[in-house]
Amino acid sequence: MTDSNETRTRILEASVRVFSQKGYHQTRVDDIVAESGSSKGSVYFHFPSKERIFLALIDTFTGLLESRLHESLEKEEHGLQQLDSALQSSLKLFQQYRGLAKIVLVQAVGLGAAFEEHRRVINDRFAAIIQTRLERGIRDGSIPALQTEVAARAWVGALNEIVIHWIYSGDSDLLETLPALRVFLLRSIGISEERIARNLK
């Protein structure tokens, strides 16, 4: 990693800490400068505004989420196992990057059109990954026929709500929600609890 990339990464890591503590409106670029140990010139070299820093964090989280999902999906052969793997990896990612999750799912709400567009893109990309796996599950016979786009968006909405509640509640272990969430989501696409228990031990 070049010095420039290292500086950019350090600024983003510091921004996560500052934004998650102070919120978007109360955060000043000077706060990020101080937290990152960089000069104001370095911060503005990489990010011309506070908004661009915030949007870069959203993009960073989107990239992490997509990467983790694709990695986990490649490990499983059939649609049902792939969906479960995607669910687990998503929860692990949110838990690992709680500060980023707070920025994307909580603080970005209501900040204006640019932020909402980024949030919509994240939801669309996440839903598309789930929809693709649902369709594959239908083709291989592990999932009954259904409206995959509706189901995928419902999954995204349910996961967002679980994670947002976890962020606000201050609970430590998001993965404790996995067993109940797994059963709920898989039953929503026509999978019986007996089959869930049999196939996803």
N, C-alpha and C positions, 0 to 999 in steps of 0.2 A: 504493500500500500504506500503510495507517495505521501509526502508531507502534506500536500494540499488535501488529499483524501482523508488523511488522519485528522486534520484540522476540521474538516467538514463533519466527520463522524463525531468528533468531540463536541462540536457545537450542537449537533442534533441530540446527542445523549444528554447534554446539559439542558437543552430545551425541554426534553421530556420531563425532567425533574422540576423545572421552573413552572411550566404550563400546568402540570398535574397538581402542583401545590397552590398556585395563585390563580389559575384560570386564564383564559385568553385576554380578557379586557384588562385585568390588573397586572399582567406581565408587560414589562418594558424590555426593549432590546438591551438596555444597560444591564438588566438582571441576567440576561443570557450571556452577555459579555463577561460579567463577573463570575458566573457559575462555571463557564467553560474555560476560564483562564486565558481567553483569547483577547486580541485587541478588537476595538469596534471596527476598524478597517477590515480585519479578517472576516468578521461576521458579515459585514455588508458586501464583501467580495463574493462570498458564497450565496448570500441571501439578501436581495435588495430591500426586503421589508419583513416585518414580523409576520405578516400574512403568508409570505413565501416560506418562512420557516415552518409555520404551522401546517401548510399544505404539504410540504416535504415530509413531515412526520406522518401524515395520513397516507401518502404514497409509500413510505417505508413500511408501514404496517400492512398495507395491501400486498406489497411484494412478499413480505414474510409469510402472510397467510396463504397466498397462492403457492408459494414454494413448499411450505409444510404440507399442504393438502395434497399436492401432486406426489410428494415423496411418500406419504402414507398410502395413497391410493395404489401406487405401483407395487406395494408389498402384498396386496390381496388380489385374488383372481376373480372372484364372483361379486356381483353387485351388492348383495346384502352385507358381506364382510367389508367391502370397500366403503359403504356408507357409514358403518360403525367405526371404521378406522379414521374416516374423515372427521367424524364427530369427536372422537377422542383427541385427535391432533389439534383440532380447533380449540377445545377447552384448555389443553396444555399450553397452547400458544398464548391465549388470553391470560392465563395465570402467570406465565413467564414474563409477559410484557404488560403488566397491569396498568402502568402509567400510560403507555401508548393506547391501550384499550380505552382508558378513561378519556383521553384526548379525542379519539375517533368517535366513540359512541355517545359520549356525554357532552363534552365541551364544544364540539363542532356543531351541535344542534343550534339552529337559529342565528348563526353568525353571518348569514348572507348567501347569495346565490352561488358564489365560487365554492364555498364550503359544502353546501348542500349537493352540488354537482359531484364533488369528490365522494361524498358519502353514498350517493346514488350509484356511482360507478363501482364502488366496493361491493355494495349489495348485489348489483347486477352480475358482477364477475363471480361472486361467491355462489349466487343462485345458479348461474350457468354451469359451474362445476358440479353442483349437486344434481341438477337436472340431467346432465350427461350421464352420471352414474345411475340415476333412477332409470333412464332409458336403457342403459346396458343391463340393468337388473331385470327389466321387463323382457328384454331379448333372450337372456339366458335362463329365464323362468324362475328366478329367485324372488321376484317381486310381481304381484298381480298388476294388470293393466290399470293405469290411472292417468290423470291430467298432470303430467310431470312438471310443467312450469308452475302451476298453482301449488303443488306439493313442495317444490323447491323453495318458493318464496315464503311459504308457511314455515318451513324449517328455519330459514334465515331469520324470520321475525321472532320465532320462539327462542332461538339461540341468542339473539340480541337482547331480548327481555331478560333471560336468565343471567347473562353477563352484566347487564346494566344493574340489575338488582344486587348482584354480587359486589359490584363496584361501590354502590351506595351503602350497602350493609356493613362493609368492612370485614366480611367473613374472610378467613384465610385460605380455605381450600375449595376452589371452584370445582375440582374433580369429584367432590362428594355428591354433586348433582348428577353425575354421569349415569348411574344405574336407572334412576327414575326417568331422566330425560331420554335415555336410550329407548326404554320401553314405550314411553309416550310417542316419540317420533316414529319409531318403527311400526307401532300399532296404527298410527295415522295413515300409513301407506298399505295397510291390510295384512301386516305380519302378526301372527298370533303370539301371545306370551310364551306358549309352549315351544314354538319354533325359535323364538328369540333366545330362550334359555338353552335350547339344544345346539343352536348354531353359533352362538356368540359367548361361549364360556371363557 
